[in-house]
């Protein structure tokens, strides 16, 4: 079994895709929160969005680090 080499060339784009997807999910959840009358559903969606916001913070740090490494040529 061969080990695949670490190919980081598309990491910035992949992370940006994930950020965009997460932002869209937050937006959709906000729409659902506004439309639902069920307090449990509303609370669950709010909690999920809190976790998404935390994930966004981590992804933004990661994309910054990857962009810096890309500029340095992945030393």
Secondary structure, 3 states (H helix, E strand, C coil): CCCCCCCCCCHHHHHHHHHHHHHHHHHHHHHHHHHCCCHHHHHHHHHHHHHHHHHHHHHHHHHHHHHHHHHCCCC
